[in-house]
Amino acid sequence: MQQKKTTLAEYGIAFRESAAKELRGLPLIVVLRVEEAIERLRQMPRPVGVRKLRGHSHTYRVRVGDYRVVYEIFDELYQIIVVKVRHRKDVY
């Protein structure tokens, strides 16, 4: 009897228009680091160091240097929506 291979589903990533605009306004080196961190969320939407935001059922934040990526996870749809990309002093 053959065993089935199980594969982990990748999460899709979408940006709110405001988050995409925030990302475009950052310095290039920061954009590259943030994009890399967001891309890693496809495989592991809750990486080490992630924080769940209080008062929100699906909202998390991950640290990328001095910047924070705030995003929502919808496990049933395998979807991540990036809500904010801001400097840590401005994010909350």
Secondary structure by P-SEA (a helix, b strand, c coil): cbbbbbbbbbbbbbbcaaaaaaaaaccaaaaaaaaaaaaaccccccccccccccccccbbbbbcccbbbbbcccccccbbbbcccccccccc
